[in-house]
Amino acid sequence: MLDKAIALDFFAQFDARNLLGGPAGMRYRQAVLAPGSTRPAAELARDFLGREPNLDAYRRWMLAEFDAEAKSSSAAR
């Protein structure tokens, strides 16, 4: 679950319609990919996000998932 929360936190930094464009892609390359395993993963995540990872993106994802499930359940009735 923690991996999912961090992945969603990272993904929220990108433009979902243009994942490779914009500043987030280059920031990810420089802050996470370039240093690779030379530094602890938590430090790389902080550098990319500019803050500690948090659960905000995970909460939004969960709410959207439950909302979609509730809508599909009520439509099936």
N, CA, C, O and CB atoms as a CASP TS submission, in Angstrom:
PFRMAT TS
TARGET T0000
AUTHOR 0000-0000-0000
METHOD Language model
MODEL 1
PARENT N/A
ATOM      1  N   MET     1       0.809  -1.188   0.000  1.00  0.00           N
ATOM      2  CA  MET     1       0.000   0.000   0.000  1.00  0.00           C
ATOM      3  C   MET     1       0.858   1.261   0.000  1.00  0.00           C
ATOM      4  O   MET     1       0.519   2.245  -0.657  1.00  0.00           O
ATOM      5  CB  MET     1      -0.923  -0.007   1.188  1.00  0.00           C
ATOM      6  N   LEU     2       1.952   1.232   0.725  1.00  0.00           N
ATOM      7  CA  LEU     2       2.820   2.410   0.759  1.00  0.00           C
ATOM      8  C   LEU     2       3.397   2.695  -0.625  1.00  0.00           C
ATOM      9  O   LEU     2       3.506   3.852  -1.031  1.00  0.00           O
ATOM     10  CB  LEU     2       3.956   2.213   1.778  1.00  0.00           C
ATOM     11  N   ASP     3       3.767   1.632  -1.352  1.00  0.00           N
ATOM     12  CA  ASP     3       4.277   1.816  -2.717  1.00  0.00           C
ATOM     13  C   ASP     3       3.228   2.478  -3.599  1.00  0.00           C
ATOM     14  O   ASP     3       3.545   3.376  -4.378  1.00  0.00           O
ATOM     15  CB  ASP     3       4.703   0.465  -3.324  1.00  0.00           C
ATOM     16  N   LYS     4       1.983   2.037  -3.480  1.00  0.00           N
ATOM     17  CA  LYS     4       0.888   2.615  -4.267  1.00  0.00           C
ATOM     18  C   LYS     4       0.695   4.088  -3.915  1.00  0.00           C
ATOM     19  O   LYS     4       0.501   4.922  -4.799  1.00  0.00           O
ATOM     20  CB  LYS     4      -0.424   1.834  -4.031  1.00  0.00           C
ATOM     21  N   ALA     5       0.747   4.405  -2.629  1.00  0.00           N
ATOM     22  CA  ALA     5       0.571   5.788  -2.187  1.00  0.00           C
ATOM     23  C   ALA     5       1.673   6.682  -2.748  1.00  0.00           C
ATOM     24  O   ALA     5       1.396   7.793  -3.201  1.00  0.00           O
ATOM     25  CB  ALA     5       0.557   5.865  -0.651  1.00  0.00           C
ATOM     26  N   ILE     6       2.910   6.215  -2.723  1.00  0.00           N
ATOM     27  CA  ILE     6       4.021   7.009  -3.252  1.00  0.00           C
ATOM     28  C   ILE     6       3.923   7.129  -4.771  1.00  0.00           C
ATOM     29  O   ILE     6       4.176   8.197  -5.328  1.00  0.00           O
ATOM     30  CB  ILE     6       5.371   6.381  -2.853  1.00  0.00           C
ATOM     31  N   ALA     7       3.559   6.041  -5.438  1.00  0.00           N
ATOM     32  CA  ALA     7       3.406   6.085  -6.899  1.00  0.00           C
ATOM     33  C   ALA     7       2.329   7.087  -7.300  1.00  0.00           C
ATOM     34  O   ALA     7       2.517   7.852  -8.245  1.00  0.00           O
ATOM     35  CB  ALA     7       3.060   4.687  -7.450  1.00  0.00           C
ATOM     36  N   LEU     8       1.210   7.088  -6.595  1.00  0.00           N
ATOM     37  CA  LEU     8       0.145   8.044  -6.902  1.00  0.00           C
ATOM     38  C   LEU     8       0.587   9.471  -6.596  1.00  0.00           C
ATOM     39  O   LEU     8       0.220  10.398  -7.319  1.00  0.00           O
ATOM     40  CB  LEU     8      -1.124   7.704  -6.108  1.00  0.00           C
ATOM     41  N   ASP     9       1.359   9.657  -5.549  1.00  0.00           N
ATOM     42  CA  ASP     9       1.886  10.970  -5.203  1.00  0.00           C
ATOM     43  C   ASP     9       2.814  11.461  -6.323  1.00  0.00           C
ATOM     44  O   ASP     9       2.752  12.626  -6.716  1.00  0.00           O
ATOM     45  CB  ASP     9       2.640  10.919  -3.841  1.00  0.00           C
ATOM     46  N   PHE    10       3.666  10.577  -6.830  1.00  0.00           N
ATOM     47  CA  PHE    10       4.537  10.934  -7.955  1.00  0.00           C
ATOM     48  C   PHE    10       3.703  11.259  -9.183  1.00  0.00           C
ATOM     49  O   PHE    10       3.910  12.292  -9.821  1.00  0.00           O
ATOM     50  CB  PHE    10       5.525   9.790  -8.269  1.00  0.00           C
ATOM     51  N   PHE    11       2.762  10.384  -9.517  1.00  0.00           N
ATOM     52  CA  PHE    11       1.950  10.544 -10.727  1.00  0.00           C
ATOM     53  C   PHE    11       1.172  11.859 -10.708  1.00  0.00           C
ATOM     54  O   PHE    11       0.955  12.468 -11.756  1.00  0.00           O
ATOM     55  CB  PHE    11       0.979   9.366 -10.874  1.00  0.00           C
ATOM     56  N   ALA    12       0.758  12.294  -9.532  1.00  0.00           N
ATOM     57  CA  ALA    12      -0.001  13.540  -9.414  1.00  0.00           C
ATOM     58  C   ALA    12       0.834  14.751  -9.829  1.00  0.00           C
ATOM     59  O   ALA    12       0.281  15.823 -10.074  1.00  0.00           O
ATOM     60  CB  ALA    12      -0.501  13.720  -7.980  1.00  0.00           C
ATOM     61  N   GLN    13       2.149  14.598  -9.910  1.00  0.00           N
ATOM     62  CA  GLN    13       3.022  15.701 -10.306  1.00  0.00           C
ATOM     63  C   GLN    13       3.006  15.936 -11.813  1.00  0.00           C
ATOM     64  O   GLN    13       3.388  17.006 -12.285  1.00  0.00           O
ATOM     65  CB  GLN    13       4.440  15.430  -9.846  1.00  0.00           C
ATOM     66  N   PHE    14       2.561  14.928 -12.565  1.00  0.00           N
ATOM     67  CA  PHE    14       2.591  14.973 -14.026  1.00  0.00           C
ATOM     68  C   PHE    14       1.242  15.413 -14.586  1.00  0.00           C
ATOM     69  O   PHE    14       0.213  15.308 -13.918  1.00  0.00           O
ATOM     70  CB  PHE    14       2.979  13.603 -14.597  1.00  0.00           C
ATOM     71  N   ASP    15       1.265  15.903 -15.812  1.00  0.00           N
ATOM     72  CA  ASP    15       0.040  16.193 -16.553  1.00  0.00           C
ATOM     73  C   ASP    15      -0.438  14.867 -17.126  1.00  0.00           C
ATOM     74  O   ASP    15       0.238  14.286 -17.975  1.00  0.00           O
ATOM     75  CB  ASP    15       0.273  17.276 -17.692  1.00  0.00           C
ATOM     76  N   ALA    16      -1.577  14.383 -16.685  1.00  0.00           N
ATOM     77  CA  ALA    16      -2.072  13.059 -17.092  1.00  0.00           C
ATOM     78  C   ALA    16      -2.321  12.967 -18.598  1.00  0.00           C
ATOM     79  O   ALA    16      -2.306  11.870 -19.156  1.00  0.00           O
ATOM     80  CB  ALA    16      -3.359  12.731 -16.342  1.00  0.00           C
ATOM     81  N   ARG    17      -2.547  14.089 -19.258  1.00  0.00           N
ATOM     82  CA  ARG    17      -2.787  14.085 -20.707  1.00  0.00           C
ATOM     83  C   ARG    17      -1.489  14.133 -21.503  1.00  0.00           C
ATOM     84  O   ARG    17      -1.489  13.857 -22.703  1.00  0.00           O
ATOM     85  CB  ARG    17      -3.667  15.264 -21.097  1.00  0.00           C
ATOM     86  N   ASN    18      -0.388  14.478 -20.851  1.00  0.00           N
ATOM     87  CA  ASN    18       0.894  14.621 -21.540  1.00  0.00           C
ATOM     88  C   ASN    18       2.013  14.243 -20.567  1.00  0.00           C
ATOM     89  O   ASN    18       2.732  15.107 -20.064  1.00  0.00           O
ATOM     90  CB  ASN    18       1.088  16.083 -22.083  1.00  0.00           C
ATOM     91  N   LEU    19       2.146  12.958 -20.313  1.00  0.00           N
ATOM     92  CA  LEU    19       3.077  12.492 -19.290  1.00  0.00           C
ATOM     93  C   LEU    19       4.534  12.826 -19.583  1.00  0.00           C
ATOM     94  O   LEU    19       5.311  13.068 -18.659  1.00  0.00           O
ATOM     95  CB  LEU    19       2.938  11.020 -19.127  1.00  0.00           C
ATOM     96  N   LEU    20       4.906  12.842 -20.839  1.00  0.00           N
ATOM     97  CA  LEU    20       6.310  13.084 -21.172  1.00  0.00           C
ATOM     98  C   LEU    20       6.635  14.564 -21.327  1.00  0.00           C
ATOM     99  O   LEU    20       7.805  14.946 -21.330  1.00  0.00           O
ATOM    100  CB  LEU    20       6.668  12.357 -22.443  1.00  0.00           C
ATOM    101  N   GLY    21       5.620  15.388 -21.454  1.00  0.00           N
ATOM    102  CA  GLY    21       5.854  16.817 -21.604  1.00  0.00           C
ATOM    103  C   GLY    21       5.839  17.516 -20.264  1.00  0.00           C
ATOM    104  O   GLY    21       5.493  16.931 -19.238  1.00  0.00           O
ATOM    105  N   GLY    22       6.211  18.749 -20.294  1.00  0.00           N
ATOM    106  CA  GLY    22       6.169  19.533 -19.066  1.00  0.00           C
ATOM    107  C   GLY    22       7.388  19.340 -18.193  1.00  0.00           C
ATOM    108  O   GLY    22       8.242  18.500 -18.475  1.00  0.00           O
ATOM    109  N   PRO    23       7.462  20.113 -17.144  1.00  0.00           N
ATOM    110  CA  PRO    23       8.656  20.109 -16.291  1.00  0.00           C
ATOM    111  C   PRO    23       8.785  18.876 -15.387  1.00  0.00           C
ATOM    112  O   PRO    23       9.890  18.558 -14.949  1.00  0.00           O
ATOM    113  CB  PRO    23       8.653  21.337 -15.438  1.00  0.00           C
ATOM    114  N   ALA    24       7.690  18.184 -15.103  1.00  0.00           N
ATOM    115  CA  ALA    24       7.745  17.054 -14.163  1.00  0.00           C
ATOM    116  C   ALA    24       8.617  15.919 -14.694  1.00  0.00           C
ATOM    117  O   ALA    24       9.331  15.279 -13.921  1.00  0.00           O
ATOM    118  CB  ALA    24       6.333  16.531 -13.880  1.00  0.00           C
ATOM    119  N   GLY    25       8.570  15.664 -15.986  1.00  0.00           N
ATOM    120  CA  GLY    25       9.376  14.585 -16.563  1.00  0.00           C
ATOM    121  C   GLY    25      10.863  14.814 -16.379  1.00  0.00           C
ATOM    122  O   GLY    25      11.596  13.902 -15.994  1.00  0.00           O
ATOM    123  N   MET    26      11.307  16.023 -16.651  1.00  0.00           N
ATOM    124  CA  MET    26      12.735  16.337 -16.489  1.00  0.00           C
ATOM    125  C   MET    26      13.117  16.351 -15.018  1.00  0.00           C
ATOM    126  O   MET    26      14.204  15.903 -14.653  1.00  0.00           O
ATOM    127  CB  MET    26      13.072  17.695 -17.134  1.00  0.00           C
ATOM    128  N   ARG    27      12.233  16.861 -14.173  1.00  0.00           N
ATOM    129  CA  ARG    27      12.498  16.866 -12.730  1.00  0.00           C
ATOM    130  C   ARG    27      12.639  15.435 -12.219  1.00  0.00           C
ATOM    131  O   ARG    27      13.525  15.150 -11.414  1.00  0.00           O
ATOM    132  CB  ARG    27      11.368  17.603 -11.966  1.00  0.00           C
ATOM    133  N   TYR    28      11.764  14.524 -12.685  1.00  0.00           N
ATOM    134  CA  TYR    28      11.827  13.113 -12.299  1.00  0.00           C
ATOM    135  C   TYR    28      13.158  12.504 -12.766  1.00  0.00           C
ATOM    136  O   TYR    28      13.823  11.784 -12.021  1.00  0.00           O
ATOM    137  CB  TYR    28      10.622  12.324 -12.900  1.00  0.00           C
ATOM    138  N   ARG    29      13.522  12.806 -13.998  1.00  0.00           N
ATOM    139  CA  ARG    29      14.780  12.271 -14.542  1.00  0.00           C
ATOM    140  C   ARG    29      15.969  12.717 -13.702  1.00  0.00           C
ATOM    141  O   ARG    29      16.840  11.916 -13.362  1.00  0.00           O
ATOM    142  CB  ARG    29      14.971  12.718 -16.004  1.00  0.00           C
ATOM    143  N   GLN    30      15.995  14.005 -13.372  1.00  0.00           N
ATOM    144  CA  GLN    30      17.142  14.546 -12.643  1.00  0.00           C
ATOM    145  C   GLN    30      17.148  14.160 -11.163  1.00  0.00           C
ATOM    146  O   GLN    30      18.208  13.899 -10.593  1.00  0.00           O
ATOM    147  CB  GLN    30      17.159  16.049 -12.770  1.00  0.00           C
ATOM    148  N   ALA    31      15.972  14.123 -10.544  1.00  0.00           N
ATOM    149  CA  ALA    31      15.908  13.885  -9.093  1.00  0.00           C
ATOM    150  C   ALA    31      15.876  12.410  -8.720  1.00  0.00           C
ATOM    151  O   ALA    31      16.325  12.038  -7.636  1.00  0.00           O
ATOM    152  CB  ALA    31      14.693  14.561  -8.521  1.00  0.00           C
ATOM    153  N   VAL    32      15.347  11.557  -9.610  1.00  0.00           N
ATOM    154  CA  VAL    32      15.168  10.146  -9.247  1.00  0.00           C
ATOM    155  C   VAL    32      16.009   9.216 -10.116  1.00  0.00           C
ATOM    156  O   VAL    32      16.774   8.400  -9.600  1.00  0.00           O
ATOM    157  CB  VAL    32      13.699   9.760  -9.359  1.00  0.00           C
ATOM    158  N   LEU    33      15.868   9.339 -11.430  1.00  0.00           N
ATOM    159  CA  LEU    33      16.553   8.393 -12.312  1.00  0.00           C
ATOM    160  C   LEU    33      18.060   8.594 -12.349  1.00  0.00           C
ATOM    161  O   LEU    33      18.812   7.623 -12.270  1.00  0.00           O
ATOM    162  CB  LEU    33      16.004   8.506 -13.703  1.00  0.00           C
ATOM    163  N   ALA    34      18.509   9.828 -12.468  1.00  0.00           N
ATOM    164  CA  ALA    34      19.951  10.091 -12.594  1.00  0.00           C
ATOM    165  C   ALA    34      20.739   9.599 -11.382  1.00  0.00           C
ATOM    166  O   ALA    34      21.738   8.900 -11.550  1.00  0.00           O
ATOM    167  CB  ALA    34      20.195  11.583 -12.787  1.00  0.00           C
ATOM    168  N   PRO    35      20.315   9.947 -10.157  1.00  0.00           N
ATOM    169  CA  PRO    35      21.083   9.458  -9.008  1.00  0.00           C
ATOM    170  C   PRO    35      20.902   7.964  -8.760  1.00  0.00           C
ATOM    171  O   PRO    35      21.779   7.320  -8.184  1.00  0.00           O
ATOM    172  CB  PRO    35      20.689  10.220  -7.768  1.00  0.00           C
ATOM    173  N   GLY    36      19.775   7.412  -9.188  1.00  0.00           N
ATOM    174  CA  GLY    36      19.529   5.977  -9.021  1.00  0.00           C
ATOM    175  C   GLY    36      19.735   5.504  -7.601  1.00  0.00           C
ATOM    176  O   GLY    36      19.253   6.124  -6.653  1.00  0.00           O
ATOM    177  N   SER    37      20.453   4.403  -7.457  1.00  0.00           N
ATOM    178  CA  SER    37      20.627   3.805  -6.131  1.00  0.00           C
ATOM    179  C   SER    37      21.806   4.388  -5.356  1.00  0.00           C
ATOM    180  O   SER    37      22.257   3.798  -4.374  1.00  0.00           O
ATOM    181  CB  SER    37      20.807   2.319  -6.268  1.00  0.00           C
ATOM    182  N   THR    38      22.301   5.531  -5.791  1.00  0.00           N
ATOM    183  CA  THR    38      23.417   6.141  -5.065  1.00  0.00           C
ATOM    184  C   THR    38      22.952   6.836  -3.796  1.00  0.00           C
ATOM    185  O   THR    38      23.767   7.184  -2.941  1.00  0.00           O
ATOM    186  CB  THR    38      24.147   7.133  -5.956  1.00  0.00           C
ATOM    187  N   ARG    39      21.636   7.043  -3.667  1.00  0.00           N
ATOM    188  CA  ARG    39      21.063   7.695  -2.481  1.00  0.00           C
ATOM    189  C   ARG    39      19.831   6.918  -2.039  1.00  0.00           C
ATOM    190  O   ARG    39      19.236   6.205  -2.847  1.00  0.00           O
ATOM    191  CB  ARG    39      20.699   9.189  -2.775  1.00  0.00           C
ATOM    192  N   PRO    40      19.437   7.038  -0.788  1.00  0.00           N
ATOM    193  CA  PRO    40      18.249   6.329  -0.301  1.00  0.00           C
ATOM    194  C   PRO    40      16.982   6.758  -1.059  1.00  0.00           C
ATOM    195  O   PRO    40      16.841   7.920  -1.439  1.00  0.00           O
ATOM    196  CB  PRO    40      18.067   6.578   1.205  1.00  0.00           C
ATOM    197  N   ALA    41      16.083   5.820  -1.269  1.00  0.00           N
ATOM    198  CA  ALA    41      14.849   6.074  -2.010  1.00  0.00           C
ATOM    199  C   ALA    41      14.007   7.181  -1.371  1.00  0.00           C
ATOM    200  O   ALA    41      13.409   7.988  -2.082  1.00  0.00           O
ATOM    201  CB  ALA    41      14.030   4.798  -2.104  1.00  0.00           C
ATOM    202  N   ALA    42      13.958   7.224  -0.056  1.00  0.00           N
ATOM    203  CA  ALA    42      13.171   8.265   0.617  1.00  0.00           C
ATOM    204  C   ALA    42      13.717   9.652   0.297  1.00  0.00           C
ATOM    205  O   ALA    42      12.957  10.611   0.161  1.00  0.00           O
ATOM    206  CB  ALA    42      13.169   8.038   2.140  1.00  0.00           C
ATOM    207  N   GLU    43      15.021   9.751   0.181  1.00  0.00           N
ATOM    208  CA  GLU    43      15.644  11.032  -0.157  1.00  0.00           C
ATOM    209  C   GLU    43      15.329  11.429  -1.606  1.00  0.00           C
ATOM    210  O   GLU    43      15.057  12.595  -1.890  1.00  0.00           O
ATOM    211  CB  GLU    43      17.171  10.957   0.054  1.00  0.00           C
ATOM    212  N   LEU    44      15.367  10.455  -2.510  1.00  0.00           N
ATOM    213  CA  LEU    44      15.028  10.721  -3.910  1.00  0.00           C
ATOM    214  C   LEU    44      13.580  11.184  -4.035  1.00  0.00           C
ATOM    215  O   LEU    44      13.278  12.111  -4.786  1.00  0.00           O
ATOM    216  CB  LEU    44      15.261   9.465  -4.770  1.00  0.00           C
ATOM    217  N   ALA    45      12.684  10.527  -3.290  1.00  0.00           N
ATOM    218  CA  ALA    45      11.269  10.908  -3.322  1.00  0.00           C
ATOM    219  C   ALA    45      11.086  12.337  -2.814  1.00  0.00           C
ATOM    220  O   ALA    45      10.356  13.122  -3.418  1.00  0.00           O
ATOM    221  CB  ALA    45      10.424   9.929  -2.475  1.00  0.00           C
ATOM    222  N   ARG    46      11.742  12.672  -1.719  1.00  0.00           N
ATOM    223  CA  ARG    46      11.658  14.045  -1.182  1.00  0.00           C
ATOM    224  C   ARG    46      12.190  15.062  -2.184  1.00  0.00           C
ATOM    225  O   ARG    46      11.604  16.130  -2.362  1.00  0.00           O
ATOM    226  CB  ARG    46      12.444  14.157   0.140  1.00  0.00           C
ATOM    227  N   ASP    47      13.292  14.732  -2.835  1.00  0.00           N
ATOM    228  CA  ASP    47      13.869  15.650  -3.814  1.00  0.00           C
ATOM    229  C   ASP    47      12.916  15.885  -4.981  1.00  0.00           C
ATOM    230  O   ASP    47      12.754  17.018  -5.434  1.00  0.00           O
ATOM    231  CB  ASP    47      15.202  15.109  -4.328  1.00  0.00           C
ATOM    232  N   PHE    48      12.290  14.823  -5.466  1.00  0.00           N
ATOM    233  CA  PHE    48      11.370  14.967  -6.595  1.00  0.00           C
ATOM    234  C   PHE    48      10.113  15.738  -6.207  1.00  0.00           C
ATOM    235  O   PHE    48       9.681  16.639  -6.926  1.00  0.00           O
ATOM    236  CB  PHE    48      10.987  13.597  -7.138  1.00  0.00           C
ATOM    237  N   LEU    49       9.533  15.377  -5.068  1.00  0.00           N
ATOM    238  CA  LEU    49       8.278  16.001  -4.657  1.00  0.00           C
ATOM    239  C   LEU    49       8.473  17.397  -4.076  1.00  0.00           C
ATOM    240  O   LEU    49       7.558  18.220  -4.097  1.00  0.00           O
ATOM    241  CB  LEU    49       7.583  15.128  -3.646  1.00  0.00           C
ATOM    242  N   GLY    50       9.665  17.657  -3.560  1.00  0.00           N
ATOM    243  CA  GLY    50       9.910  18.930  -2.900  1.00  0.00           C
ATOM    244  C   GLY    50       9.318  18.976  -1.505  1.00  0.00           C
ATOM    245  O   GLY    50       9.167  20.047  -0.917  1.00  0.00           O
ATOM    246  N   ARG    51       8.984  17.807  -0.978  1.00  0.00           N
ATOM    247  CA  ARG    51       8.371  17.659   0.341  1.00  0.00           C
ATOM    248  C   ARG    51       8.377  16.177   0.684  1.00  0.00           C
ATOM    249  O   ARG    51       8.778  15.340  -0.125  1.00  0.00           O
ATOM    250  CB  ARG    51       6.910  18.248   0.376  1.00  0.00           C
ATOM    251  N   GLU    52       7.931  15.868   1.887  1.00  0.00           N
ATOM    252  CA  GLU    52       7.763  14.467   2.267  1.00  0.00           C
ATOM    253  C   GLU    52       6.581  13.874   1.490  1.00  0.00           C
ATOM    254  O   GLU    52       5.585  14.565   1.279  1.00  0.00           O
ATOM    255  CB  GLU    52       7.541  14.329   3.809  1.00  0.00           C
ATOM    256  N   PRO    53       6.670  12.616   1.064  1.00  0.00           N
ATOM    257  CA  PRO    53       5.505  11.978   0.447  1.00  0.00           C
ATOM    258  C   PRO    53       4.335  11.995   1.441  1.00  0.00           C
ATOM    259  O   PRO    53       4.530  11.908   2.653  1.00  0.00           O
ATOM    260  CB  PRO    53       5.838  10.511   0.007  1.00  0.00           C
ATOM    261  N   ASN    54       3.123  12.109   0.902  1.00  0.00           N
ATOM    262  CA  ASN    54       1.954  12.078   1.777  1.00  0.00           C
ATOM    263  C   ASN    54       0.845  11.247   1.138  1.00  0.00           C
ATOM    264  O   ASN    54       1.018  10.709   0.044  1.00  0.00           O
ATOM    265  CB  ASN    54       1.454  13.510   2.074  1.00  0.00           C
ATOM    266  N   LEU    55      -0.270  11.146   1.809  1.00  0.00           N
ATOM    267  CA  LEU    55      -1.364  10.298   1.356  1.00  0.00           C
ATOM    268  C   LEU    55      -2.452  11.050   0.597  1.00  0.00           C
ATOM    269  O   LEU    55      -3.490  10.463   0.290  1.00  0.00           O
ATOM    270  CB  LEU    55      -1.970   9.607   2.527  1.00  0.00           C
ATOM    271  N   ASP    56      -2.252  12.317   0.287  1.00  0.00           N
ATOM    272  CA  ASP    56      -3.299  13.092  -0.385  1.00  0.00           C
ATOM    273  C   ASP    56      -3.709  12.494  -1.730  1.00  0.00           C
ATOM    274  O   ASP    56      -4.902  12.345  -1.993  1.00  0.00           O
ATOM    275  CB  ASP    56      -2.829  14.516  -0.589  1.00  0.00           C
ATOM    276  N   ALA    57      -2.757  12.152  -2.575  1.00  0.00           N
ATOM    277  CA  ALA    57      -3.066  11.570  -3.883  1.00  0.00           C
ATOM    278  C   ALA    57      -3.736  10.207  -3.709  1.00  0.00           C
ATOM    279  O   ALA    57      -4.636   9.856  -4.471  1.00  0.00           O
ATOM    280  CB  ALA    57      -1.782  11.436  -4.741  1.00  0.00           C
ATOM    281  N   TYR    58      -3.304   9.447  -2.719  1.00  0.00           N
ATOM    282  CA  TYR    58      -3.915   8.142  -2.447  1.00  0.00           C
ATOM    283  C   TYR    58      -5.369   8.313  -2.022  1.00  0.00           C
ATOM    284  O   TYR    58      -6.241   7.563  -2.461  1.00  0.00           O
ATOM    285  CB  TYR    58      -3.126   7.387  -1.355  1.00  0.00           C
ATOM    286  N   ARG    59      -5.627   9.298  -1.171  1.00  0.00           N
ATOM    287  CA  ARG    59      -7.008   9.566  -0.751  1.00  0.00           C
ATOM    288  C   ARG    59      -7.889   9.937  -1.940  1.00  0.00           C
ATOM    289  O   ARG    59      -9.008   9.441  -2.064  1.00  0.00           O
ATOM    290  CB  ARG    59      -7.039  10.692   0.292  1.00  0.00           C
ATOM    291  N   ARG    60      -7.385  10.809  -2.815  1.00  0.00           N
ATOM    292  CA  ARG    60      -8.157  11.197  -4.000  1.00  0.00           C
ATOM    293  C   ARG    60      -8.445   9.985  -4.881  1.00  0.00           C
ATOM    294  O   ARG    60      -9.552   9.837  -5.400  1.00  0.00           O
ATOM    295  CB  ARG    60      -7.403  12.271  -4.808  1.00  0.00           C
ATOM    296  N   TRP    61      -7.445   9.119  -5.047  1.00  0.00           N
ATOM    297  CA  TRP    61      -7.620   7.913  -5.852  1.00  0.00           C
ATOM    298  C   TRP    61      -8.670   6.994  -5.231  1.00  0.00           C
ATOM    299  O   TRP    61      -9.541   6.480  -5.934  1.00  0.00           O
ATOM    300  CB  TRP    61      -6.284   7.169  -6.000  1.00  0.00           C
ATOM    301  N   MET    62      -8.590   6.788  -3.921  1.00  0.00           N
ATOM    302  CA  MET    62      -9.556   5.929  -3.237  1.00  0.00           C
ATOM    303  C   MET    62     -10.972   6.489  -3.358  1.00  0.00           C
ATOM    304  O   MET    62     -11.913   5.742  -3.629  1.00  0.00           O
ATOM    305  CB  MET    62      -9.177   5.771  -1.758  1.00  0.00           C
ATOM    306  N   LEU    63     -11.126   7.783  -3.162  1.00  0.00           N
ATOM    307  CA  LEU    63     -12.448   8.394  -3.287  1.00  0.00           C
ATOM    308  C   LEU    63     -12.998   8.227  -4.697  1.00  0.00           C
ATOM    309  O   LEU    63     -14.183   7.941  -4.871  1.00  0.00           O
ATOM    310  CB  LEU    63     -12.387   9.877  -2.922  1.00  0.00           C
ATOM    311  N   ALA    64     -12.149   8.401  -5.700  1.00  0.00           N
ATOM    312  CA  ALA    64     -12.579   8.222  -7.091  1.00  0.00           C
ATOM    313  C   ALA    64     -12.949   6.767  -7.357  1.00  0.00           C
ATOM    314  O   ALA    64     -13.927   6.496  -8.053  1.00  0.00           O
ATOM    315  CB  ALA    64     -11.470   8.673  -8.063  1.00  0.00           C
ATOM    316  N   GLU    65     -12.180   5.832  -6.813  1.00  0.00           N
ATOM    317  CA  GLU    65     -12.478   4.410  -6.992  1.00  0.00           C
ATOM    318  C   GLU    65     -13.820   4.046  -6.366  1.00  0.00           C
ATOM    319  O   GLU    65     -14.635   3.367  -6.990  1.00  0.00           O
ATOM    320  CB  GLU    65     -11.366   3.551  -6.383  1.00  0.00           C
ATOM    321  N   PHE    66     -14.051   4.495  -5.137  1.00  0.00           N
ATOM    322  CA  PHE    66     -15.313   4.190  -4.467  1.00  0.00           C
ATOM    323  C   PHE    66     -16.480   4.870  -5.156  1.00  0.00           C
ATOM    324  O   PHE    66     -17.568   4.300  -5.241  1.00  0.00           O
ATOM    325  CB  PHE    66     -15.255   4.611  -3.005  1.00  0.00           C
ATOM    326  N   ASP    67     -16.268   6.085  -5.649  1.00  0.00           N
ATOM    327  CA  ASP    67     -17.322   6.801  -6.350  1.00  0.00           C
ATOM    328  C   ASP    67     -17.695   6.071  -7.636  1.00  0.00           C
ATOM    329  O   ASP    67     -18.877   5.908  -7.937  1.00  0.00           O
ATOM    330  CB  ASP    67     -16.885   8.241  -6.658  1.00  0.00           C
ATOM    331  N   ALA    68     -16.691   5.629  -8.395  1.00  0.00           N
ATOM    332  CA  ALA    68     -16.935   4.897  -9.638  1.00  0.00           C
ATOM    333  C   ALA    68     -17.641   3.578  -9.355  1.00  0.00           C
ATOM    334  O   ALA    68     -18.541   3.182 -10.096  1.00  0.00           O
ATOM    335  CB  ALA    68     -15.616   4.642 -10.383  1.00  0.00           C
ATOM    336  N   GLU    69     -17.236   2.895  -8.284  1.00  0.00           N
ATOM    337  CA  GLU    69     -17.864   1.623  -7.921  1.00  0.00           C
ATOM    338  C   GLU    69     -19.311   1.838  -7.502  1.00  0.00           C
ATOM    339  O   GLU    69     -20.187   1.056  -7.874  1.00  0.00           O
ATOM    340  CB  GLU    69     -17.081   0.937  -6.789  1.00  0.00           C
ATOM    341  N   ALA    70     -19.570   2.892  -6.729  1.00  0.00           N
ATOM    342  CA  ALA    70     -20.924   3.183  -6.308  1.00  0.00           C
ATOM    343  C   ALA    70     -21.816   3.521  -7.494  1.00  0.00           C
ATOM    344  O   ALA    70     -22.971   3.099  -7.545  1.00  0.00           O
ATOM    345  CB  ALA    70     -20.926   4.319  -5.311  1.00  0.00           C
ATOM    346  N   LYS    71     -21.290   4.275  -8.438  1.00  0.00           N
ATOM    347  CA  LYS    71     -22.071   4.625  -9.636  1.00  0.00           C
ATOM    348  C   LYS    71     -22.371   3.391 -10.479  1.00  0.00           C
ATOM    349  O   LYS    71     -23.481   3.250 -10.991  1.00  0.00           O
ATOM    350  CB  LYS    71     -21.319   5.665 -10.482  1.00  0.00           C
ATOM    351  N   SER    72     -21.393   2.494 -10.630  1.00  0.00           N
ATOM    352  CA  SER    72     -21.623   1.287 -11.424  1.00  0.00           C
ATOM    353  C   SER    72     -22.588   0.341 -10.719  1.00  0.00           C
ATOM    354  O   SER    72     -23.365  -0.355 -11.373  1.00  0.00           O
ATOM    355  CB  SER    72     -20.299   0.572 -11.705  1.00  0.00           C
ATOM    356  N   SER    73     -22.543   0.311  -9.394  1.00  0.00           N
ATOM    357  CA  SER    73     -23.479  -0.539  -8.637  1.00  0.00           C
ATOM    358  C   SER    73     -24.902  -0.014  -8.752  1.00  0.00           C
ATOM    359  O   SER    73     -25.840  -0.795  -8.916  1.00  0.00           O
ATOM    360  CB  SER    73     -23.067  -0.616  -7.154  1.00  0.00           C
ATOM    361  N   SER    74     -25.071   1.292  -8.667  1.00  0.00           N
ATOM    362  CA  SER    74     -26.416   1.854  -8.742  1.00  0.00           C
ATOM    363  C   SER    74     -26.956   1.784 -10.164  1.00  0.00           C
ATOM    364  O   SER    74     -28.170   1.695 -10.346  1.00  0.00           O
ATOM    365  CB  SER    74     -26.419   3.302  -8.247  1.00  0.00           C
ATOM    366  N   ALA    75     -26.096   1.820 -11.178  1.00  0.00           N
ATOM    367  CA  ALA    75     -26.536   1.712 -12.568  1.00  0.00           C
ATOM    368  C   ALA    75     -26.959   0.289 -12.893  1.00  0.00           C
ATOM    369  O   ALA    75     -27.800   0.081 -13.768  1.00  0.00           O
ATOM    370  CB  ALA    75     -25.425   2.160 -13.521  1.00  0.00           C
ATOM    371  N   ALA    76     -26.388  -0.698 -12.200  1.00  0.00           N
ATOM    372  CA  ALA    76     -26.707  -2.105 -12.446  1.00  0.00           C
ATOM    373  C   ALA    76     -28.054  -2.484 -11.836  1.00  0.00           C
ATOM    374  O   ALA    76     -28.638  -3.505 -12.198  1.00  0.00           O
ATOM    375  CB  ALA    76     -25.605  -3.008 -11.881  1.00  0.00           C
ATOM    376  N   ARG    77     -28.534  -1.681 -10.933  1.00  0.00           N
ATOM    377  CA  ARG    77     -29.820  -2.013 -10.291  1.00  0.00           C
ATOM    378  C   ARG    77     -30.949  -1.730 -11.172  1.00  0.00           C
ATOM    379  O   ARG    77     -32.099  -1.950 -10.791  1.00  0.00           O
ATOM    380  CB  ARG    77     -30.004  -1.271  -9.020  1.00  0.00           C
TER
END
